[in-house]
Amino acid sequence: MDCFSLLRARMNGLWLERDFSFAAHTSIGCGGIAAACARPADAAELCKLLAFLGREAVPYCFLGAGNNVLPADGFFDGVVICFSRMNGIASDGLGIVCGAGVSAGKLLRFAEERGIGGLEFLTGIPASVGGAAVMNAGVREGHLADVVFTVTGIQNGEIREFSREECKFSEKYSIFQGGIAVTGVYLRGTRSTAEEIRKKRQDFSEKRKRLPKGKSMGCVFVNPAGMSAGALIEDCGLKGLRVGNAYVSEAHANFIINGGAASAEIEALISMVKERVFRKTGILLREEIKRIPNP
Ligand SMILES: Cc1cc2nc3c(=O)[nH]c(=O)nc-3n(C[C@H](O)[C@H](O)[C@H](O)COP(=O)(O)OP(=O)(O)OC[C@H]3O[C@@H](n4cnc5c(N)ncnc54)[C@H](O)[C@@H]3O)c2cc1C
């Protein structure tokens, strides 16, 4: 039995889709098809699903809003687990509790309406809150780690809470990159006013206008300590470097733009950039982007 039919038969009430297109659900807009996509309603249902997939040895991967991933080409005979139905949001004073599937935009509007400040740095970052926690999303002025109080996740079949220290946040990293499902995040903001928040958000939006247009994953490489990966790539003369229909952006060298390429071409371009930067500078760039399904 294929994995979609298996889930349909055995996981009563689970939201399921057949033949899930990675290209249609990611910002880079390429990649193949997965046999099934499951959208659990809450942490308890996801916990049951993970236990079932483990018992049946069905491969799976997690997908947030799909903005920092490079999906593989071809057919994935497994399940993509999406968090879009875990989209509840509520506040208690300056605290905001939200499901992993809440978009950064929805979170920002919610905070602004209630005069909860401190999250404005998220303006314009395309993300689900879960994906933002996994990646410790942010900009120079702030990162998710700065506003997280606790994260709820599923580890070894149990729903549990992780304190900020346990999340082990650092540059583009959290403990959740090791396969723990993030189901919700509890954030703490600061007292502000809607007007003040709006003004700060406008300033952040303004800065983001310089970012390249086109299909991308945002920054491909993590900045090496004290350096800008984009500047390194640019200094190596690699702006505009191309493999097929994938090319290094002329506007920002840490962005790869998909002009109709397959994932394999983007992979080849990533390898080429790494190799040329290494040959010229001795610095080995590390990818920020994640491959799905997980290698
Ligand atoms: C145009 C553009 C601009 C960007 N600008 C920025 C920026 O300024 N700053 C910045 O930090 N990032 C930026 N990014 C990258 C991206 O927005 C962030 O990394 C964001 O946090 C990704 O969130 P997502 O929900 O899309 O996660 P996805 O891309 O869907 O997933 C990222 C990783 O997290 C895993 N994952 C997702 N959700 C969960 C979950 N609930 N539980 C467990 N694992 C999960 C996935 O398997 C994958 O490994 C940009 C991207 C684009 C396309």
The ligand as a Gaussian input file, in Angstrom:
#p B3LYP/6-31G(d) Opt

LIG

0 1
 C       13.184000      36.623000       0.247000
 C       13.640000      35.991000       1.555000
 C       14.169000      36.821000       2.541000
 C       14.600000      36.263000       3.766000
 N       15.084000      37.088000       4.733000
 C       15.487000      36.563000       5.916000
 C       15.981000      37.422000       6.970000
 O       16.034000      38.629000       6.831000
 N       16.377000      36.825000       8.124000
 C       16.320000      35.474000       8.322000
 O       16.659000      34.979000       9.396000
 N       15.838000      34.656000       7.349000
 C       15.428000      35.172000       6.167000
 N       14.968000      34.334000       5.177000
 C       14.926000      32.897000       5.432000
 C       13.598000      32.428000       6.056000
 O       12.654000      33.455000       5.986000
 C       13.804000      32.033000       7.529000
 O       14.794000      31.029000       7.674000
 C       12.506000      31.506000       8.154000
 O       12.742000      31.295000       9.515000
 C       12.036000      30.206000       7.507000
 O       10.797000      29.866000       8.072000
 P        9.831000      28.848000       7.320000
 O        8.598000      28.712000       8.128000
 O        9.675000      29.254000       5.924000
 O       10.690000      27.513000       7.457000
 P       10.981000      26.433000       6.313000
 O       11.828000      27.065000       5.266000
 O        9.747000      25.774000       5.894000
 O       11.860000      25.384000       7.141000
 C       13.161000      25.682000       7.582000
 C       13.679000      24.465000       8.366000
 O       12.912000      24.284000       9.534000
 C       12.244000      23.011000       9.527000
 N       10.924000      23.266000      10.117000
 C        9.991000      24.171000       9.705000
 N        8.961000      24.206000      10.566000
 C        9.262000      23.309000      11.537000
 C        8.594000      22.907000      12.735000
 N        7.433000      23.444000      13.107000
 N        9.182000      21.953000      13.506000
 C       10.375000      21.399000      13.149000
 N       11.045000      21.741000      12.032000
 C       10.482000      22.698000      11.242000
 C       12.235000      22.548000       8.082000
 O       12.235000      21.141000       8.000000
 C       13.561000      23.146000       7.593000
 O       14.638000      22.310000       7.983000
 C       14.508000      34.858000       3.968000
 C       13.959000      34.044000       2.967000
 C       13.534000      34.591000       1.775000
 C       12.941000      33.709000       0.710000

